[in-house]
Amino acid sequence: MSGIDILGFCAAFCTTISFLPQAIKVIRSRDTSSLSLAMYSIFTIGVSLWLAYGLYKQDLAMIIANIITLVLATIILATKIVNDVMVKRNNPAQ
Amino acid sequence: MSGIDILGFCAAFCTTISFLPQAIKVIRSRDTSSLSLAMYSIFTIGVSLWLAYGLYKQDLAMIIANIITLVLATIILATKIVNDVMVKRNNPAQ
């Protein structure tokens, strides 16, 4: 494994695993007030497209990294949607 | 441009631009309470490593995408750090 391969691995590891503390925080606190619904919607679509790209290219590292990110982003997005729907139900004027 | 190239472009566009609505939300509301400091710290490091990787590989698309993401992630991270420092100053017992 060359130096540039290690750099790429570290980059992929960081951007993939970074969503874990956000997912844990969301699960624990149930607070998603300052999270952007648009961000997690567009991001989840983007990661799904990256996964499709990785599957087409048969790139195992890309497939695994995007499956992990997709699971974490979906947890955050689903919690955000549930919270926003509940806020609208409780405050129909909003 | 082949179909798979378009798929890759759309994936990169979504995961890059997704941070724009979050950055706008943070700038407008100044609220970062439910954002994870660990997420944006690790993510910003990861994007910096991807930028270094792109520079080494002389991949212009990767360089541009990661510069945009780095700017947006840094805005969010800096606001989060400033807010957390201010909260600690106002509530030293925390």
N, CA and C atoms of all chains as a GROMACS GRO file, in nm:
protein
  564
    1MET      N    1   0.086  -0.121   0.000
    1MET     CA    2   0.000   0.000   0.000
    1MET      C    3   0.089   0.125   0.000
    2SER      N    4   0.078   0.206  -0.104
    2SER     CA    5   0.163   0.325  -0.116
    2SER      C    6   0.113   0.438  -0.026
    3GLY      N    7   0.194   0.543  -0.014
    3GLY     CA    8   0.156   0.658   0.068
    3GLY      C    9   0.028   0.723   0.022
    4ILE      N   10   0.011   0.733  -0.109
    4ILE     CA   11  -0.110   0.798  -0.162
    4ILE      C   12  -0.234   0.712  -0.139
    5ASP      N   13  -0.215   0.577  -0.140
    5ASP     CA   14  -0.326   0.486  -0.109
    5ASP      C   15  -0.369   0.504   0.037
    6ILE      N   16  -0.270   0.519   0.127
    6ILE     CA   17  -0.300   0.538   0.270
    6ILE      C   18  -0.372   0.672   0.290
    7LEU      N   19  -0.327   0.777   0.215
    7LEU     CA   20  -0.394   0.907   0.222
    7LEU      C   21  -0.541   0.894   0.181
    8GLY      N   22  -0.566   0.826   0.070
    8GLY     CA   23  -0.702   0.805   0.021
    8GLY      C   24  -0.785   0.725   0.120
    9PHE      N   25  -0.723   0.622   0.181
    9PHE     CA   26  -0.794   0.540   0.281
    9PHE      C   27  -0.833   0.624   0.402
   10CYS      N   28  -0.737   0.707   0.451
   10CYS     CA   29  -0.764   0.793   0.568
   10CYS      C   30  -0.875   0.894   0.536
   11ALA      N   31  -0.871   0.951   0.414
   11ALA     CA   32  -0.974   1.048   0.371
   11ALA      C   33  -1.111   0.980   0.372
   12ALA      N   34  -1.120   0.862   0.310
   12ALA     CA   35  -1.247   0.789   0.302
   12ALA      C   36  -1.295   0.749   0.440
   13PHE      N   37  -1.201   0.706   0.527
   13PHE     CA   38  -1.238   0.665   0.663
   13PHE      C   39  -1.300   0.783   0.739
   14CYS      N   40  -1.235   0.901   0.730
   14CYS     CA   41  -1.282   1.019   0.803
   14CYS      C   42  -1.421   1.064   0.754
   15THR      N   43  -1.438   1.078   0.621
   15THR     CA   44  -1.566   1.130   0.571
   15THR      C   45  -1.679   1.028   0.590
   16THR      N   46  -1.643   0.898   0.599
   16THR     CA   47  -1.746   0.795   0.622
   16THR      C   48  -1.786   0.791   0.769
   17ILE      N   49  -1.685   0.780   0.857
   17ILE     CA   50  -1.711   0.760   1.000
   17ILE      C   51  -1.761   0.887   1.068
   18SER      N   52  -1.740   1.004   1.006
   18SER     CA   53  -1.780   1.132   1.068
   18SER      C   54  -1.929   1.137   1.097
   19PHE      N   55  -2.010   1.065   1.019
   19PHE     CA   56  -2.155   1.070   1.040
   19PHE      C   57  -2.200   0.986   1.161
   20LEU      N   58  -2.108   0.902   1.214
   20LEU     CA   59  -2.144   0.820   1.330
   20LEU      C   60  -2.174   0.905   1.455
   21PRO      N   61  -2.084   1.000   1.495
   21PRO     CA   62  -2.118   1.082   1.613
   21PRO      C   63  -2.246   1.165   1.595
   22GLN      N   64  -2.275   1.209   1.470
   22GLN     CA   65  -2.399   1.285   1.447
   22GLN      C   66  -2.521   1.193   1.464
   23ALA      N   67  -2.511   1.070   1.412
   23ALA     CA   68  -2.622   0.974   1.424
   23ALA      C   69  -2.644   0.939   1.572
   24ILE      N   70  -2.535   0.918   1.648
   24ILE     CA   71  -2.547   0.886   1.791
   24ILE      C   72  -2.611   1.003   1.866
   25LYS      N   73  -2.567   1.126   1.835
   25LYS     CA   74  -2.622   1.245   1.901
   25LYS      C   75  -2.772   1.259   1.874
   26VAL      N   76  -2.811   1.233   1.748
   26VAL     CA   77  -2.953   1.244   1.709
   26VAL      C   78  -3.036   1.137   1.779
   27ILE      N   79  -2.983   1.012   1.786
   27ILE     CA   80  -3.056   0.902   1.850
   27ILE      C   81  -3.073   0.930   2.000
   28ARG      N   82  -2.964   0.979   2.063
   28ARG     CA   83  -2.968   1.004   2.208
   28ARG      C   84  -3.058   1.121   2.246
   29SER      N   85  -3.040   1.234   2.174
   29SER     CA   86  -3.109   1.358   2.213
   29SER      C   87  -3.246   1.374   2.149
   30ARG      N   88  -3.267   1.306   2.034
   30ARG     CA   89  -3.388   1.322   1.951
   30ARG      C   90  -3.401   1.465   1.901
   31ASP      N   91  -3.299   1.548   1.919
   31ASP     CA   92  -3.302   1.688   1.876
   31ASP      C   93  -3.240   1.701   1.738
   32THR      N   94  -3.322   1.750   1.644
   32THR     CA   95  -3.271   1.770   1.507
   32THR      C   96  -3.301   1.913   1.459
   33SER      N   97  -3.330   2.003   1.556
   33SER     CA   98  -3.378   2.138   1.522
   33SER      C   99  -3.283   2.216   1.432
   34SER      N  100  -3.151   2.204   1.456
   34SER     CA  101  -3.059   2.283   1.375
   34SER      C  102  -3.002   2.206   1.255
   35LEU      N  103  -3.051   2.082   1.235
   35LEU     CA  104  -3.009   2.007   1.116
   35LEU      C  105  -3.094   2.052   0.996
   36SER      N  106  -3.031   2.058   0.880
   36SER     CA  107  -3.102   2.099   0.759
   36SER      C  108  -3.165   1.977   0.691
   37LEU      N  109  -3.298   1.982   0.674
   37LEU     CA  110  -3.370   1.874   0.604
   37LEU      C  111  -3.321   1.864   0.459
   38ALA      N  112  -3.299   1.980   0.396
   38ALA     CA  113  -3.251   1.982   0.256
   38ALA      C  114  -3.115   1.914   0.246
   39MET      N  115  -3.026   1.945   0.343
   39MET     CA  116  -2.893   1.884   0.338
   39MET      C  117  -2.902   1.732   0.340
   40TYR      N  118  -2.973   1.677   0.440
   40TYR     CA  119  -2.976   1.531   0.454
   40TYR      C  120  -3.054   1.464   0.342
   41SER      N  121  -3.153   1.535   0.283
   41SER     CA  122  -3.226   1.480   0.168
   41SER      C  123  -3.132   1.468   0.047
   42ILE      N  124  -3.064   1.580   0.015
   42ILE     CA  125  -2.974   1.581  -0.103
   42ILE      C  126  -2.856   1.488  -0.079
   43PHE      N  127  -2.802   1.489   0.044
   43PHE     CA  128  -2.685   1.407   0.075
   43PHE      C  129  -2.718   1.257   0.062
   44THR      N  130  -2.836   1.217   0.113
   44THR     CA  131  -2.875   1.076   0.108
   44THR      C  132  -2.893   1.031  -0.037
   45ILE      N  133  -2.951   1.118  -0.121
   45ILE     CA  134  -2.963   1.087  -0.264
   45ILE      C  135  -2.823   1.071  -0.324
   46GLY      N  136  -2.733   1.164  -0.290
   46GLY     CA  137  -2.596   1.161  -0.343
   46GLY      C  138  -2.522   1.034  -0.305
   47VAL      N  139  -2.534   0.992  -0.179
   47VAL     CA  140  -2.466   0.870  -0.134
   47VAL      C  141  -2.525   0.746  -0.204
   48SER      N  142  -2.658   0.748  -0.227
   48SER     CA  143  -2.721   0.637  -0.300
   48SER      C  144  -2.664   0.629  -0.442
   49LEU      N  145  -2.644   0.746  -0.505
   49LEU     CA  146  -2.586   0.749  -0.640
   49LEU      C  147  -2.441   0.700  -0.639
   50TRP      N  148  -2.364   0.740  -0.534
   50TRP     CA  149  -2.226   0.690  -0.520
   50TRP      C  150  -2.224   0.538  -0.505
   51LEU      N  151  -2.323   0.486  -0.429
   51LEU     CA  152  -2.332   0.340  -0.409
   51LEU      C  153  -2.359   0.271  -0.543
   52ALA      N  154  -2.452   0.327  -0.622
   52ALA     CA  155  -2.483   0.272  -0.755
   52ALA      C  156  -2.358   0.277  -0.844
   53TYR      N  157  -2.284   0.388  -0.834
   53TYR     CA  158  -2.160   0.406  -0.911
   53TYR      C  159  -2.057   0.299  -0.871
   54GLY      N  160  -2.042   0.279  -0.739
   54GLY     CA  161  -1.948   0.179  -0.688
   54GLY      C  162  -1.987   0.037  -0.730
   55LEU      N  163  -2.119   0.009  -0.729
   55LEU     CA  164  -2.167  -0.123  -0.770
   55LEU      C  165  -2.137  -0.146  -0.918
   56TYR      N  166  -2.158  -0.042  -1.000
   56TYR     CA  167  -2.130  -0.053  -1.144
   56TYR      C  168  -1.981  -0.077  -1.169
   57LYS      N  169  -1.898  -0.003  -1.092
   57LYS     CA  170  -1.753  -0.013  -1.108
   57LYS      C  171  -1.694  -0.135  -1.037
   58GLN      N  172  -1.780  -0.204  -0.959
   58GLN     CA  173  -1.738  -0.320  -0.878
   58GLN      C  174  -1.619  -0.285  -0.789
   59ASP      N  175  -1.631  -0.166  -0.725
   59ASP     CA  176  -1.525  -0.116  -0.636
   59ASP      C  177  -1.570  -0.142  -0.492
   60LEU      N  178  -1.511  -0.248  -0.430
   60LEU     CA  179  -1.559  -0.295  -0.299
   60LEU      C  180  -1.544  -0.189  -0.191
   61ALA      N  181  -1.431  -0.114  -0.191
   61ALA     CA  182  -1.410  -0.011  -0.088
   61ALA      C  183  -1.518   0.097  -0.098
   62MET      N  184  -1.550   0.137  -0.222
   62MET     CA  185  -1.652   0.239  -0.245
   62MET      C  186  -1.790   0.188  -0.202
   63ILE      N  187  -1.818   0.060  -0.231
   63ILE     CA  188  -1.948   0.001  -0.195
   63ILE      C  189  -1.964  -0.001  -0.043
   64ILE      N  190  -1.861  -0.051   0.030
   64ILE     CA  191  -1.870  -0.062   0.176
   64ILE      C  192  -1.882   0.076   0.240
   65ALA      N  193  -1.795   0.171   0.196
   65ALA     CA  194  -1.797   0.306   0.254
   65ALA      C  195  -1.933   0.372   0.234
   66ASN      N  196  -1.992   0.354   0.116
   66ASN     CA  197  -2.120   0.421   0.088
   66ASN      C  198  -2.238   0.353   0.156
   67ILE      N  199  -2.228   0.222   0.178
   67ILE     CA  200  -2.335   0.153   0.254
   67ILE      C  201  -2.336   0.206   0.398
   68ILE      N  202  -2.216   0.217   0.460
   68ILE     CA  203  -2.207   0.267   0.598
   68ILE      C  204  -2.262   0.410   0.605
   69THR      N  205  -2.216   0.497   0.513
   69THR     CA  206  -2.263   0.637   0.513
   69THR      C  207  -2.413   0.644   0.489
   70LEU      N  208  -2.463   0.559   0.399
   70LEU     CA  209  -2.606   0.560   0.367
   70LEU      C  210  -2.691   0.523   0.489
   71VAL      N  211  -2.646   0.422   0.565
   71VAL     CA  212  -2.719   0.380   0.685
   71VAL      C  213  -2.724   0.495   0.786
   72LEU      N  214  -2.606   0.558   0.810
   72LEU     CA  215  -2.597   0.667   0.909
   72LEU      C  216  -2.680   0.788   0.865
   73ALA      N  217  -2.667   0.826   0.736
   73ALA     CA  218  -2.740   0.943   0.685
   73ALA      C  219  -2.891   0.919   0.687
   74THR      N  220  -2.932   0.794   0.661
   74THR     CA  221  -3.076   0.761   0.661
   74THR      C  222  -3.133   0.769   0.802
   75ILE      N  223  -3.056   0.724   0.903
   75ILE     CA  224  -3.100   0.735   1.043
   75ILE      C  225  -3.124   0.882   1.078
   76ILE      N  226  -3.028   0.968   1.041
   76ILE     CA  227  -3.038   1.112   1.072
   76ILE      C  228  -3.156   1.173   0.996
   77LEU      N  229  -3.169   1.143   0.868
   77LEU     CA  230  -3.276   1.199   0.784
   77LEU      C  231  -3.414   1.154   0.835
   78ALA      N  232  -3.427   1.025   0.868
   78ALA     CA  233  -3.556   0.972   0.914
   78ALA      C  234  -3.597   1.039   1.045
   79THR      N  235  -3.500   1.056   1.137
   79THR     CA  236  -3.531   1.122   1.265
   79THR      C  237  -3.573   1.267   1.242
   80LYS      N  238  -3.503   1.335   1.150
   80LYS     CA  239  -3.537   1.473   1.117
   80LYS      C  240  -3.679   1.484   1.060
   81ILE      N  241  -3.714   1.393   0.968
   81ILE     CA  242  -3.848   1.396   0.907
   81ILE      C  243  -3.955   1.370   1.012
   82VAL      N  244  -3.934   1.268   1.098
   82VAL     CA  245  -4.031   1.236   1.203
   82VAL      C  246  -4.049   1.357   1.295
   83ASN      N  247  -3.940   1.420   1.337
   83ASN     CA  248  -3.947   1.537   1.426
   83ASN      C  249  -4.022   1.652   1.359
   84ASP      N  250  -3.992   1.680   1.232
   84ASP     CA  251  -4.057   1.790   1.161
   84ASP      C  252  -4.206   1.766   1.145
   85VAL      N  253  -4.245   1.640   1.117
   85VAL     CA  254  -4.387   1.606   1.104
   85VAL      C  255  -4.458   1.625   1.238
   86MET      N  256  -4.391   1.583   1.349
   86MET     CA  257  -4.451   1.598   1.482
   86MET      C  258  -4.466   1.745   1.521
   87VAL      N  259  -4.366   1.827   1.486
   87VAL     CA  260  -4.372   1.972   1.515
   87VAL      C  261  -4.490   2.034   1.440
   88LYS      N  262  -4.509   1.995   1.314
   88LYS     CA  263  -4.619   2.050   1.233
   88LYS      C  264  -4.754   2.006   1.288
   89ARG      N  265  -4.761   1.882   1.338
   89ARG     CA  266  -4.887   1.832   1.396
   89ARG      C  267  -4.923   1.909   1.522
   90ASN      N  268  -4.820   1.936   1.603
   90ASN     CA  269  -4.843   2.006   1.731
   90ASN      C  270  -4.865   2.156   1.711
   91ASN      N  271  -4.812   2.211   1.600
   91ASN     CA  272  -4.825   2.354   1.569
   91ASN      C  273  -4.874   2.369   1.426
   92PRO      N  274  -5.003   2.338   1.400
   92PRO     CA  275  -5.051   2.337   1.261
   92PRO      C  276  -5.041   2.473   1.193
   93ALA      N  277  -5.026   2.582   1.270
   93ALA     CA  278  -5.019   2.716   1.209
   93ALA      C  279  -4.885   2.738   1.140
   94GLN      N  280  -4.783   2.660   1.179
   94GLN     CA  281  -4.649   2.682   1.122
   94GLN      C  282  -4.641   2.639   0.976
   95MET      N  283  -1.964   1.205  -2.286
   95MET     CA  284  -1.982   1.166  -2.145
   95MET      C  285  -2.077   1.046  -2.137
   96SER      N  286  -2.029   0.935  -2.083
   96SER     CA  287  -2.110   0.813  -2.077
   96SER      C  288  -2.210   0.821  -1.962
   97GLY      N  289  -2.302   0.724  -1.961
   97GLY     CA  290  -2.404   0.719  -1.856
   97GLY      C  291  -2.342   0.708  -1.718
   98ILE      N  292  -2.237   0.627  -1.706
   98ILE     CA  293  -2.174   0.608  -1.575
   98ILE      C  294  -2.100   0.735  -1.530
   99ASP      N  295  -2.045   0.811  -1.628
   99ASP     CA  296  -1.982   0.939  -1.596
   99ASP      C  297  -2.086   1.038  -1.542
  100ILE      N  298  -2.204   1.038  -1.605
  100ILE     CA  299  -2.313   1.128  -1.561
  100ILE      C  300  -2.357   1.089  -1.420
  101LEU      N  301  -2.367   0.956  -1.395
  101LEU     CA  302  -2.404   0.907  -1.261
  101LEU      C  303  -2.303   0.957  -1.157
  102GLY      N  304  -2.174   0.944  -1.187
  102GLY     CA  305  -2.069   0.990  -1.096
  102GLY      C  306  -2.074   1.140  -1.075
  103PHE      N  307  -2.101   1.215  -1.183
  103PHE     CA  308  -2.111   1.361  -1.173
  103PHE      C  309  -2.229   1.400  -1.082
  104CYS      N  310  -2.345   1.334  -1.103
  104CYS     CA  311  -2.465   1.365  -1.021
  104CYS      C  312  -2.438   1.332  -0.874
  105ALA      N  313  -2.372   1.218  -0.850
  105ALA     CA  314  -2.339   1.178  -0.713
  105ALA      C  315  -2.250   1.283  -0.647
  106ALA      N  316  -2.145   1.325  -0.717
  106ALA     CA  317  -2.051   1.424  -0.663
  106ALA      C  318  -2.121   1.558  -0.642
  107PHE      N  319  -2.207   1.596  -0.737
  107PHE     CA  320  -2.280   1.723  -0.726
  107PHE      C  321  -2.367   1.723  -0.599
  108CYS      N  322  -2.442   1.612  -0.579
  108CYS     CA  323  -2.533   1.604  -0.462
  108CYS      C  324  -2.456   1.609  -0.330
  109THR      N  325  -2.352   1.525  -0.316
  109THR     CA  326  -2.282   1.519  -0.187
  109THR      C  327  -2.203   1.648  -0.161
  110THR      N  328  -2.165   1.720  -0.267
  110THR     CA  329  -2.094   1.847  -0.249
  110THR      C  330  -2.190   1.958  -0.211
  111ILE      N  331  -2.297   1.974  -0.293
  111ILE     CA  332  -2.388   2.088  -0.277
  111ILE      C  333  -2.479   2.072  -0.155
  112SER      N  334  -2.492   1.949  -0.102
  112SER     CA  335  -2.583   1.924   0.011
  112SER      C  336  -2.545   2.008   0.133
  113PHE      N  337  -2.417   2.042   0.147
  113PHE     CA  338  -2.375   2.119   0.265
  113PHE      C  339  -2.411   2.266   0.255
  114LEU      N  340  -2.453   2.311   0.135
  114LEU     CA  341  -2.491   2.453   0.118
  114LEU      C  342  -2.614   2.490   0.202
  115PRO      N  343  -2.727   2.413   0.193
  115PRO     CA  344  -2.843   2.450   0.277
  115PRO      C  345  -2.812   2.445   0.427
  116GLN      N  346  -2.723   2.351   0.469
  116GLN     CA  347  -2.687   2.346   0.612
  116GLN      C  348  -2.607   2.470   0.652
  117ALA      N  349  -2.515   2.512   0.564
  117ALA     CA  350  -2.434   2.632   0.593
  117ALA      C  351  -2.524   2.756   0.598
  118ILE      N  352  -2.619   2.766   0.504
  118ILE     CA  353  -2.713   2.881   0.502
  118ILE      C  354  -2.797   2.882   0.630
  119LYS      N  355  -2.848   2.764   0.667
  119LYS     CA  356  -2.931   2.752   0.789
  119LYS      C  357  -2.853   2.797   0.912
  120VAL      N  358  -2.727   2.754   0.922
  120VAL     CA  359  -2.641   2.787   1.036
  120VAL      C  360  -2.612   2.938   1.040
  121ILE      N  361  -2.582   2.996   0.921
  121ILE     CA  362  -2.551   3.140   0.914
  121ILE      C  363  -2.674   3.222   0.953
  122ARG      N  364  -2.792   3.182   0.903
  122ARG     CA  365  -2.916   3.258   0.929
  122ARG      C  366  -2.961   3.246   1.074
  123SER      N  367  -2.964   3.121   1.125
  123SER     CA  368  -3.022   3.098   1.259
  123SER      C  369  -2.920   3.110   1.371
  124ARG      N  370  -2.789   3.095   1.338
  124ARG     CA  371  -2.681   3.087   1.438
  124ARG      C  372  -2.702   2.970   1.535
  125ASP      N  373  -2.798   2.881   1.506
  125ASP     CA  374  -2.826   2.768   1.594
  125ASP      C  375  -2.750   2.645   1.546
  126THR      N  376  -2.664   2.593   1.633
  126THR     CA  377  -2.588   2.472   1.600
  126THR      C  378  -2.604   2.366   1.709
  127SER      N  379  -2.710   2.382   1.793
  127SER     CA  380  -2.724   2.298   1.912
  127SER      C  381  -2.730   2.148   1.880
  128SER      N  382  -2.797   2.110   1.772
  128SER     CA  383  -2.810   1.966   1.744
  128SER      C  384  -2.705   1.916   1.644
  129LEU      N  385  -2.613   2.004   1.604
  129LEU     CA  386  -2.502   1.959   1.518
  129LEU      C  387  -2.393   1.896   1.605
  130SER      N  388  -2.331   1.790   1.552
  130SER     CA  389  -2.226   1.721   1.626
  130SER      C  390  -2.090   1.785   1.596
  131LEU      N  391  -2.023   1.834   1.703
  131LEU     CA  392  -1.888   1.892   1.688
  131LEU      C  393  -1.792   1.786   1.634
  132ALA      N  394  -1.804   1.663   1.686
  132ALA     CA  395  -1.716   1.554   1.641
  132ALA      C  396  -1.735   1.528   1.492
  133MET      N  397  -1.862   1.528   1.446
  133MET     CA  398  -1.887   1.503   1.304
  133MET      C  399  -1.815   1.605   1.218
  134TYR      N  400  -1.837   1.734   1.245
  134TYR     CA  401  -1.779   1.836   1.158
  134TYR      C  402  -1.627   1.846   1.172
  135SER      N  403  -1.574   1.809   1.289
  135SER     CA  404  -1.429   1.806   1.305
  135SER      C  405  -1.368   1.696   1.218
  136ILE      N  406  -1.422   1.574   1.231
  136ILE     CA  407  -1.369   1.460   1.155
  136ILE      C  408  -1.394   1.480   1.005
  137PHE      N  409  -1.514   1.531   0.973
  137PHE     CA  410  -1.550   1.548   0.832
  137PHE      C  411  -1.458   1.650   0.764
  138THR      N  412  -1.429   1.762   0.835
  138THR     CA  413  -1.343   1.866   0.777
  138THR      C  414  -1.201   1.813   0.755
  139ILE      N  415  -1.151   1.733   0.850
  139ILE     CA  416  -1.020   1.669   0.831
  139ILE      C  417  -1.025   1.577   0.708
  140GLY      N  418  -1.132   1.498   0.698
  140GLY     CA  419  -1.147   1.405   0.586
  140GLY      C  420  -1.149   1.476   0.451
  141VAL      N  421  -1.224   1.586   0.443
  141VAL     CA  422  -1.233   1.661   0.316
  141VAL      C  423  -1.097   1.723   0.282
  142SER      N  424  -1.024   1.768   0.384
  142SER     CA  425  -0.888   1.822   0.361
  142SER      C  426  -0.797   1.714   0.303
  143LEU      N  427  -0.810   1.591   0.356
  143LEU     CA  428  -0.730   1.479   0.305
  143LEU      C  429  -0.769   1.444   0.161
  144TRP      N  430  -0.903   1.450   0.132
  144TRP     CA  431  -0.949   1.425  -0.006
  144TRP      C  432  -0.893   1.531  -0.101
  145LEU      N  433  -0.885   1.656  -0.053
  145LEU     CA  434  -0.831   1.765  -0.134
  145LEU      C  435  -0.682   1.739  -0.164
  146ALA      N  436  -0.608   1.697  -0.061
  146ALA     CA  437  -0.466   1.663  -0.080
  146ALA      C  438  -0.452   1.548  -0.180
  147TYR      N  439  -0.541   1.448  -0.168
  147TYR     CA  440  -0.542   1.332  -0.259
  147TYR      C  441  -0.568   1.378  -0.402
  148GLY      N  442  -0.667   1.467  -0.420
  148GLY     CA  443  -0.702   1.520  -0.552
  148GLY      C  444  -0.588   1.601  -0.612
  149LEU      N  445  -0.521   1.680  -0.526
  149LEU     CA  446  -0.406   1.760  -0.573
  149LEU      C  447  -0.293   1.669  -0.620
  150TYR      N  448  -0.268   1.562  -0.543
  150TYR     CA  449  -0.163   1.467  -0.580
  150TYR      C  450  -0.196   1.399  -0.712
  151LYS      N  451  -0.325   1.362  -0.727
  151LYS     CA  452  -0.368   1.290  -0.848
  151LYS      C  453  -0.393   1.386  -0.964
  152GLN      N  454  -0.385   1.517  -0.936
  152GLN     CA  455  -0.413   1.622  -1.036
  152GLN      C  456  -0.550   1.600  -1.102
  153ASP      N  457  -0.649   1.568  -1.016
  153ASP     CA  458  -0.787   1.544  -1.061
  153ASP      C  459  -0.868   1.671  -1.034
  154LEU      N  460  -0.892   1.750  -1.141
  154LEU     CA  461  -0.953   1.883  -1.126
  154LEU      C  462  -1.093   1.877  -1.064
  155ALA      N  463  -1.175   1.778  -1.107
  155ALA     CA  464  -1.312   1.765  -1.054
  155ALA      C  465  -1.308   1.739  -0.903
  156MET      N  466  -1.215   1.652  -0.862
  156MET     CA  467  -1.201   1.619  -0.719
  156MET      C  468  -1.152   1.742  -0.640
  157ILE      N  469  -1.060   1.818  -0.700
  157ILE     CA  470  -1.006   1.937  -0.632
  157ILE      C  471  -1.117   2.041  -0.612
  158ILE      N  472  -1.193   2.071  -0.718
  158ILE     CA  473  -1.299   2.173  -0.710
  158ILE      C  474  -1.407   2.130  -0.611
  159ALA      N  475  -1.454   2.004  -0.623
  159ALA     CA  476  -1.561   1.954  -0.534
  159ALA      C  477  -1.518   1.962  -0.388
  160ASN      N  478  -1.392   1.926  -0.360
  160ASN     CA  479  -1.347   1.924  -0.221
  160ASN      C  480  -1.317   2.064  -0.167
  161ILE      N  481  -1.279   2.157  -0.254
  161ILE     CA  482  -1.262   2.297  -0.208
  161ILE      C  483  -1.399   2.353  -0.166
  162ILE      N  484  -1.502   2.330  -0.250
  162ILE     CA  485  -1.638   2.379  -0.218
  162ILE      C  486  -1.685   2.318  -0.085
  163THR      N  487  -1.672   2.185  -0.073
  163THR     CA  488  -1.717   2.117   0.050
  163THR      C  489  -1.638   2.166   0.172
  164LEU      N  490  -1.507   2.188   0.152
  164LEU     CA  491  -1.423   2.232   0.263
  164LEU      C  492  -1.466   2.371   0.313
  165VAL      N  493  -1.497   2.462   0.220
  165VAL     CA  494  -1.542   2.597   0.258
  165VAL      C  495  -1.672   2.587   0.339
  166LEU      N  496  -1.769   2.509   0.288
  166LEU     CA  497  -1.899   2.497   0.354
  166LEU      C  498  -1.886   2.429   0.491
  167ALA      N  499  -1.810   2.320   0.496
  167ALA     CA  500  -1.792   2.247   0.623
  167ALA      C  501  -1.718   2.333   0.725
  168THR      N  502  -1.623   2.416   0.680
  168THR     CA  503  -1.547   2.501   0.771
  168THR      C  504  -1.638   2.611   0.830
  169ILE      N  505  -1.729   2.666   0.747
  169ILE     CA  506  -1.824   2.766   0.797
  169ILE      C  507  -1.908   2.705   0.910
  170ILE      N  508  -1.960   2.583   0.885
  170ILE     CA  509  -2.045   2.516   0.984
  170ILE      C  510  -1.965   2.484   1.110
  171LEU      N  511  -1.844   2.428   1.092
  171LEU     CA  512  -1.759   2.391   1.207
  171LEU      C  513  -1.720   2.514   1.289
  172ALA      N  514  -1.682   2.623   1.221
  172ALA     CA  515  -1.639   2.745   1.292
  172ALA      C  516  -1.755   2.802   1.374
  173THR      N  517  -1.876   2.804   1.315
  173THR     CA  518  -1.993   2.855   1.388
  173THR      C  519  -2.023   2.767   1.509
  174LYS      N  520  -2.013   2.636   1.490
  174LYS     CA  521  -2.037   2.540   1.600
  174LYS      C  522  -1.936   2.565   1.713
  175ILE      N  523  -1.808   2.581   1.680
  175ILE     CA  524  -1.704   2.602   1.783
  175ILE      C  525  -1.730   2.734   1.857
  176VAL      N  526  -1.759   2.842   1.783
  176VAL     CA  527  -1.786   2.972   1.845
  176VAL      C  528  -1.905   2.961   1.940
  177ASN      N  529  -2.013   2.896   1.894
  177ASN     CA  530  -2.133   2.881   1.978
  177ASN      C  531  -2.103   2.800   2.104
  178ASP      N  532  -2.028   2.690   2.091
  178ASP     CA  533  -1.997   2.604   2.206
  178ASP      C  534  -1.910   2.679   2.306
  179VAL      N  535  -1.814   2.758   2.258
  179VAL     CA  536  -1.728   2.837   2.347
  179VAL      C  537  -1.812   2.941   2.422
  180MET      N  538  -1.907   3.004   2.350
  180MET     CA  539  -1.992   3.106   2.414
  180MET      C  540  -2.084   3.043   2.520
  181VAL      N  541  -2.136   2.923   2.490
  181VAL     CA  542  -2.222   2.853   2.586
  181VAL      C  543  -2.142   2.822   2.713
  182LYS      N  544  -2.017   2.776   2.695
  182LYS     CA  545  -1.932   2.742   2.810
  182LYS      C  546  -1.899   2.865   2.892
  183ARG      N  547  -1.878   2.979   2.823
  183ARG     CA  548  -1.846   3.104   2.894
  183ARG      C  549  -1.966   3.149   2.977
  184ASN      N  550  -2.087   3.134   2.919
  184ASN     CA  551  -2.208   3.178   2.989
  184ASN      C  552  -2.250   3.081   3.098
  185ASN      N  553  -2.210   2.954   3.084
  185ASN     CA  554  -2.246   2.850   3.182
  185ASN      C  555  -2.119   2.776   3.221
  186PRO      N  556  -2.031   2.838   3.298
  186PRO     CA  557  -1.901   2.775   3.328
  186PRO      C  558  -1.912   2.641   3.401
  187ALA      N  559  -2.028   2.613   3.463
  187ALA     CA  560  -2.044   2.487   3.536
  187ALA      C  561  -2.058   2.369   3.442
  188GLN      N  562  -2.096   2.394   3.316
  188GLN     CA  563  -2.119   2.284   3.221
  188GLN      C  564  -1.989   2.216   3.179
   0.00000   0.00000   0.00000
